[in-house]
Amino acid sequence: MVKEINSENNPSPFFSILSDAESIQVREVVPSTQPTIIASVQEAIKSFEQGDSNSETRSFLVTVKKPIASKPLPVATPDPKQAELISVLNKADLLLKNEDYLLARNLYSFILKREIKNPAALKGLGICLLSLGDTTASKKCFNALIGVHCSHEGNALLGMSFIKENNDLAAYDAFSQVRDASKLSVATRFNFHKEFGNCQTRLERFNEASDSYSQALSLNPRSHVVLINFGTLEIQRKRLEKATHYFQQAIEFCPTAAKAFCGIGIVAQMTGETEIAQLYFKKTLDVDCLNVVAIQQLYALAETEANWRALRIRIVQALIKDPSNLENRYLLAATLLKQNDWSGCESELSLILIKSPDHLKAKKLREELSLHRHRQGRSL
């Protein structure tokens, strides 16, 4: 066929045309008869060479079909409005990642004004509102995400909104609607398992909570927060050795994990190891002087004047940092009463009852203080 034609040996433009042709048809034209169809150029040339030498001229009709030039595919013209929304969404996601919730909220709202069902904007706005404490508005976003897009992520985030409202039953129901947690984004999946575990622990569904914490640790084995929560769960299940193991792991990964020190102290207290318990409660306060549980347990374990004096210093340090903490102020008043500092005790109780007139423990302590004074008066 045409591929066999050597255009280098036949520099004629005719052969160049043949070389570029898509198809070729050759006919020999004989004046006295109908045209004879010859299949190829090569056959035509051969026929010419072997033809009647007396023939002066032989005529051929060559039909050349040129290849059809392929048309370029039309270039899609981007929609300027859609391009703008994508750009704004990318900026909002970056702000959210950097925890700039106010600016991110504004950008997500901008997107939803133009595309009210945009799933990424609904999710992003809901997370911003949840982080800013507006759970009523965040639940609207997540419910829309569930209703319009049947989103597992929406159910997980809705449950977290209920957690923020201390509504564990509603949170449990929302979390239970997540049928396949593997479809959640990695970040949401970790928080989902962690918060579901916390919720299950508070509802005393301990076996379920253990499964949830295990799932969370499979995603982040070094999470000291989950390890502390796991340890707290094991205390409630009376599995104290396992609890201590989780607390020690948490300290290994985060040496400033105050709640882990406190957890080990509670385990020691439960097993009657008072000195070890006091040591770990003091370590807790070395890391976090505001840890109320450690102060409460040191108060419960204090027996000597030296204990009361050291505890008083700890509580004052906490109140300097957070004067509004009424529980610590109550513990200071109770400690002062143990030290027979009645005027100091009365002063602290007055501050508590001004801010919280119905503070039951403060009222009871004031009655105890009055009884001490009455006894003292009688002894005089």
C-alpha positions as CSV (number, residue, x, y, z in Angstrom):
1,M,0.0,0.0,0.0
2,V,1.0,3.6,0.3
3,K,3.5,2.8,3.1
4,E,5.6,0.9,0.6
5,I,6.1,3.9,-1.6
6,N,9.6,5.3,-1.1
7,S,9.1,9.0,-1.3
8,E,12.9,9.5,-0.9
9,N,13.4,7.8,-4.3
10,N,10.5,9.7,-5.7
11,P,10.9,13.3,-4.8
12,S,7.9,14.4,-6.8
13,P,5.2,16.3,-4.9
14,F,2.9,13.6,-6.2
15,F,4.5,11.0,-4.0
16,S,4.5,13.4,-1.1
17,I,0.7,13.7,-1.5
18,L,0.4,9.9,-1.7
19,S,2.5,9.5,1.5
20,D,0.2,11.7,3.5
21,A,-3.0,10.2,2.1
22,E,-5.5,8.4,4.3
23,S,-6.5,6.1,1.4
24,I,-5.7,5.9,-2.4
25,Q,-7.7,4.4,-5.3
26,V,-6.1,4.0,-8.7
27,R,-8.0,3.4,-12.0
28,E,-6.5,2.9,-15.4
29,V,-8.4,4.8,-18.0
30,V,-8.7,3.0,-21.4
31,P,-10.5,5.1,-24.0
32,S,-12.3,2.3,-25.7
33,T,-13.5,0.5,-22.5
34,Q,-14.7,1.2,-19.0
35,P,-12.0,2.2,-16.6
36,T,-10.1,-0.7,-15.0
37,I,-9.7,-0.6,-11.3
38,I,-6.2,-1.2,-10.1
39,A,-5.9,-1.8,-6.4
40,S,-2.7,0.1,-5.7
41,V,-0.2,2.5,-7.0
42,Q,2.4,-0.3,-7.1
43,E,0.2,-2.4,-9.4
44,A,-0.4,0.7,-11.6
45,I,3.3,1.2,-12.0
46,K,3.9,-2.5,-12.6
47,S,1.1,-2.6,-15.2
48,F,2.6,0.4,-16.9
49,E,6.1,-1.1,-17.0
50,Q,4.8,-4.4,-18.4
51,G,2.3,-2.9,-20.8
52,D,2.2,-2.9,-24.6
53,S,5.4,-1.2,-25.8
54,N,3.5,0.1,-28.7
55,S,1.2,2.1,-26.5
56,E,2.3,5.6,-26.4
57,T,0.3,6.7,-23.4
58,R,-1.5,5.0,-20.6
59,S,-3.7,7.0,-18.3
60,F,-4.4,6.4,-14.6
61,L,-7.0,8.1,-12.4
62,V,-5.7,8.4,-8.9
63,T,-8.2,9.3,-6.1
64,V,-6.5,10.5,-2.9
65,K,-8.4,10.9,0.3
66,K,-6.7,13.3,2.7
67,P,-6.8,12.6,6.4
68,I,-9.4,14.6,8.3
69,A,-7.6,16.9,10.7
70,S,-8.7,16.1,14.3
71,K,-10.6,18.9,15.9
72,P,-9.2,20.1,19.3
73,L,-11.6,19.4,22.2
74,P,-13.3,22.5,23.4
75,V,-11.7,24.0,26.4
76,A,-14.1,24.3,29.3
77,T,-14.5,27.8,30.5
78,P,-14.5,27.9,34.3
79,D,-17.5,29.5,35.9
80,P,-16.1,32.6,37.7
81,K,-18.7,32.3,40.5
82,Q,-17.8,28.7,41.2
83,A,-14.1,29.4,41.0
84,E,-14.6,32.2,43.6
85,L,-16.5,29.9,46.0
86,I,-13.8,27.2,45.7
87,S,-11.2,29.9,46.5
88,V,-13.2,31.1,49.5
89,L,-13.7,27.6,50.7
90,N,-10.0,26.8,50.6
91,K,-9.3,29.9,52.6
92,A,-12.0,29.1,55.2
93,D,-10.6,25.5,55.6
94,L,-7.1,26.9,56.2
95,L,-8.5,29.3,58.9
96,L,-10.4,26.4,60.5
97,K,-7.2,24.3,60.5
98,N,-5.4,27.2,62.3
99,E,-8.4,27.5,64.8
100,D,-9.3,31.0,63.6
101,Y,-12.9,30.2,64.1
102,L,-14.4,33.8,63.8
103,L,-12.9,34.5,60.4
104,A,-13.6,31.0,59.2
105,R,-17.2,31.3,60.3
106,N,-17.6,34.4,58.2
107,L,-16.2,32.8,55.1
108,Y,-18.4,29.7,55.4
109,S,-21.4,31.9,55.9
110,F,-20.5,33.8,52.7
111,I,-20.4,30.5,50.8
112,L,-23.8,29.4,52.2
113,K,-25.5,32.6,51.2
114,R,-24.6,31.7,47.6
115,E,-24.9,27.9,47.8
116,I,-27.1,27.1,50.8
117,K,-26.6,23.3,50.6
118,N,-22.9,23.2,50.2
119,P,-21.8,20.3,52.4
120,A,-18.3,21.5,53.1
121,A,-19.5,24.9,54.2
122,L,-22.3,23.4,56.4
123,K,-19.7,21.2,58.1
124,G,-17.1,23.9,58.5
125,L,-19.6,26.5,59.8
126,G,-21.0,24.0,62.3
127,I,-17.5,23.2,63.6
128,C,-16.7,26.9,64.0
129,L,-20.0,27.5,65.9
130,L,-19.4,24.5,68.1
131,S,-15.9,25.7,68.9
132,L,-17.2,29.1,69.7
133,G,-19.8,27.6,72.1
134,D,-22.9,28.3,70.0
135,T,-24.3,24.8,70.1
136,T,-27.8,25.8,69.1
137,A,-26.6,27.1,65.8
138,S,-24.1,24.3,65.3
139,K,-26.8,21.7,65.7
140,K,-28.8,23.4,62.9
141,C,-25.8,23.1,60.6
142,F,-25.2,19.4,61.4
143,N,-28.9,18.5,61.2
144,A,-28.9,20.1,57.7
145,L,-25.9,18.1,56.8
146,I,-27.7,14.9,57.9
147,G,-31.1,15.8,56.3
148,V,-29.7,17.0,52.9
149,H,-26.6,14.8,52.5
150,C,-27.3,11.8,54.8
151,S,-23.9,12.5,56.4
152,H,-22.3,10.2,58.9
153,E,-20.0,13.1,59.8
154,G,-23.1,15.2,60.6
155,N,-24.3,12.6,63.1
156,A,-20.8,12.5,64.8
157,L,-20.6,16.3,65.0
158,L,-24.2,16.5,66.2
159,G,-23.3,14.2,69.1
160,M,-20.3,16.4,70.0
161,S,-22.7,19.4,70.2
162,F,-24.9,17.5,72.7
163,I,-21.7,16.6,74.7
164,K,-21.0,20.3,74.9
165,E,-24.5,20.8,76.4
166,N,-23.9,17.9,78.9
167,N,-26.7,16.0,77.3
168,D,-25.3,12.5,77.3
169,L,-28.4,10.7,76.3
170,A,-29.0,12.8,73.2
171,A,-25.3,12.5,72.4
172,Y,-25.4,8.7,72.7
173,D,-28.4,8.6,70.3
174,A,-26.6,10.8,67.7
175,F,-23.3,8.9,67.9
176,S,-25.2,5.6,67.5
177,Q,-26.5,6.7,64.1
178,V,-22.9,6.6,62.8
179,R,-23.1,3.1,61.2
180,D,-19.6,3.1,59.6
181,A,-17.0,5.2,61.4
182,S,-14.5,4.4,58.6
183,K,-16.3,6.9,56.4
184,L,-15.5,9.8,58.7
185,S,-12.4,12.0,58.2
186,V,-9.5,10.8,60.3
187,A,-9.7,13.9,62.7
188,T,-13.5,13.5,63.2
189,R,-13.1,9.7,63.6
190,F,-10.7,10.1,66.5
191,N,-12.8,12.7,68.3
192,F,-15.9,10.6,67.6
193,H,-14.5,7.5,69.3
194,K,-13.0,9.5,72.2
195,E,-16.2,11.5,72.9
196,F,-18.4,8.4,72.4
197,G,-16.2,6.6,75.0
198,N,-16.6,9.5,77.5
199,C,-20.3,9.5,77.0
200,Q,-20.6,5.8,77.4
201,T,-18.5,5.9,80.6
202,R,-20.7,8.6,82.1
203,L,-23.8,6.4,81.2
204,E,-22.0,3.4,82.8
205,R,-21.9,1.5,79.6
206,F,-18.4,0.4,80.4
207,N,-17.8,-2.4,77.9
208,E,-18.9,-0.1,75.0
209,A,-16.7,2.7,76.4
210,S,-13.7,0.3,76.4
211,D,-14.3,-0.5,72.7
212,S,-14.6,3.2,71.8
213,Y,-11.3,4.1,73.6
214,S,-9.6,1.2,72.0
215,Q,-10.7,2.5,68.6
216,A,-9.4,6.0,69.4
217,L,-6.1,4.6,70.5
218,S,-5.8,2.6,67.3
219,L,-5.8,6.0,65.5
220,N,-3.6,7.8,68.0
221,P,-1.7,5.4,70.3
222,R,0.1,8.3,72.0
223,S,-3.0,10.3,73.1
224,H,-2.5,10.9,76.8
225,V,-6.0,12.2,77.0
226,V,-7.5,8.9,75.9
227,L,-5.1,7.0,78.1
228,I,-6.2,9.0,81.1
229,N,-9.9,8.5,80.2
230,F,-9.2,4.7,79.8
231,G,-7.5,4.7,83.2
232,T,-10.5,6.5,84.8
233,L,-12.8,3.9,83.2
234,E,-10.8,1.1,84.7
235,I,-11.0,2.6,88.1
236,Q,-14.8,2.5,87.8
237,R,-14.5,-1.1,86.7
238,K,-12.3,-1.8,89.8
239,R,-9.5,-2.9,87.6
240,L,-6.8,-0.9,89.4
241,E,-3.7,-2.5,87.9
242,K,-4.9,-1.7,84.4
243,A,-5.8,1.8,85.5
244,T,-2.3,2.4,86.8
245,H,-0.9,1.1,83.6
246,Y,-2.8,3.6,81.5
247,F,-2.0,6.5,83.7
248,Q,1.8,5.6,83.6
249,Q,1.6,5.4,79.8
250,A,0.0,8.8,79.7
251,I,2.8,10.3,81.8
252,E,5.4,8.6,79.5
253,F,3.9,10.4,76.5
254,C,3.1,13.7,78.4
255,P,5.1,14.3,81.5
256,T,2.9,17.2,82.5
257,A,-0.3,15.1,82.4
258,A,-1.6,16.3,85.8
259,K,-4.8,14.1,85.7
260,A,-2.6,11.0,85.2
261,F,-0.6,11.8,88.4
262,C,-4.0,12.3,90.1
263,G,-5.3,9.0,88.8
264,I,-2.3,7.1,90.3
265,G,-2.9,8.9,93.6
266,I,-6.6,7.8,93.6
267,V,-5.6,4.2,92.9
268,A,-3.0,4.3,95.8
269,Q,-5.7,5.8,98.1
270,M,-8.1,3.0,97.2
271,T,-5.5,0.4,98.0
272,G,-4.6,2.0,101.3
273,E,-1.2,3.4,100.3
274,T,-1.7,6.8,101.9
275,E,1.8,8.1,101.6
276,I,2.1,7.2,97.9
277,A,-1.3,8.8,97.3
278,Q,-0.3,12.0,99.0
279,L,3.0,12.0,97.0
280,Y,1.1,11.8,93.7
281,F,-1.5,14.4,94.7
282,K,1.3,16.8,95.4
283,K,2.9,16.0,92.0
284,T,-0.5,16.7,90.5
285,L,-0.5,20.2,92.1
286,D,3.1,20.8,91.1
287,V,1.9,20.5,87.5
288,D,-1.5,22.0,87.8
289,C,-2.2,24.0,91.0
290,L,-5.9,24.3,90.1
291,N,-6.6,20.6,90.2
292,V,-9.5,20.5,92.6
293,V,-9.6,16.7,92.9
294,A,-6.0,16.6,94.2
295,I,-6.8,19.3,96.7
296,Q,-9.9,17.5,97.9
297,Q,-8.0,14.2,98.4
298,L,-5.1,15.9,100.2
299,Y,-7.8,17.5,102.5
300,A,-9.3,14.0,103.1
301,L,-5.9,12.5,103.9
302,A,-4.6,15.3,106.1
303,E,-4.1,14.4,109.7
304,T,-1.4,16.5,111.2
305,E,-0.9,20.3,111.6
306,A,2.0,20.0,109.1
307,N,-0.4,18.5,106.6
308,W,-2.9,21.3,107.1
309,R,-0.3,24.0,106.9
310,A,1.1,22.6,103.6
311,L,-2.4,22.2,102.2
312,R,-3.3,25.8,103.1
313,I,-0.4,27.0,101.1
314,R,-1.4,24.9,98.1
315,I,-5.0,26.2,98.2
316,V,-3.9,29.8,98.5
317,Q,-1.7,29.3,95.4
318,A,-4.7,28.0,93.5
319,L,-6.9,30.9,94.6
320,I,-4.3,33.5,93.5
321,K,-4.5,32.0,90.1
322,D,-8.3,31.6,90.1
323,P,-10.0,33.6,92.8
324,S,-13.5,32.7,91.5
325,N,-13.1,29.0,92.2
326,L,-15.7,28.5,95.1
327,E,-14.8,24.9,95.7
328,N,-11.2,25.7,96.4
329,R,-12.3,28.7,98.6
330,Y,-14.6,26.3,100.5
331,L,-11.6,23.9,101.1
332,L,-9.6,26.8,102.3
333,A,-12.3,27.7,104.8
334,A,-12.5,24.1,106.0
335,T,-8.7,23.9,106.4
336,L,-8.7,27.2,108.4
337,L,-11.4,25.7,110.7
338,K,-9.1,22.6,111.2
339,Q,-6.4,25.0,112.2
340,N,-8.8,26.8,114.6
341,D,-8.4,30.0,112.6
342,W,-12.1,30.9,113.0
343,S,-11.9,34.5,111.8
344,G,-10.1,33.4,108.7
345,C,-12.7,30.7,108.1
346,E,-15.6,33.1,108.6
347,S,-14.0,35.5,106.1
348,E,-13.8,32.9,103.4
349,L,-17.3,31.6,104.1
350,S,-18.6,35.2,103.8
351,L,-17.0,35.5,100.3
352,I,-18.5,32.2,99.2
353,L,-22.1,33.1,100.4
354,I,-22.0,36.5,98.8
355,K,-21.3,34.9,95.4
356,S,-23.5,31.9,96.0
357,P,-26.1,32.3,98.8
358,D,-27.3,28.8,98.4
359,H,-23.9,27.1,98.7
360,L,-24.9,24.1,100.9
361,K,-21.5,23.1,102.0
362,A,-20.6,26.6,103.0
363,K,-23.8,26.9,105.1
364,K,-23.1,23.7,106.8
365,L,-19.5,24.7,107.6
366,R,-20.7,28.0,109.0
367,E,-23.0,26.0,111.4
368,E,-20.0,23.9,112.4
369,L,-18.0,27.1,113.0
370,S,-20.8,28.5,115.2
371,L,-20.8,25.3,117.2
372,H,-17.0,25.5,117.7
373,R,-17.4,29.1,118.9
374,H,-20.2,28.2,121.2
375,R,-18.2,25.4,122.8
376,Q,-15.3,27.7,123.1
377,G,-17.5,30.2,124.9
378,R,-18.8,27.7,127.3
379,S,-15.3,26.4,128.1
380,L,-14.3,30.0,129.0
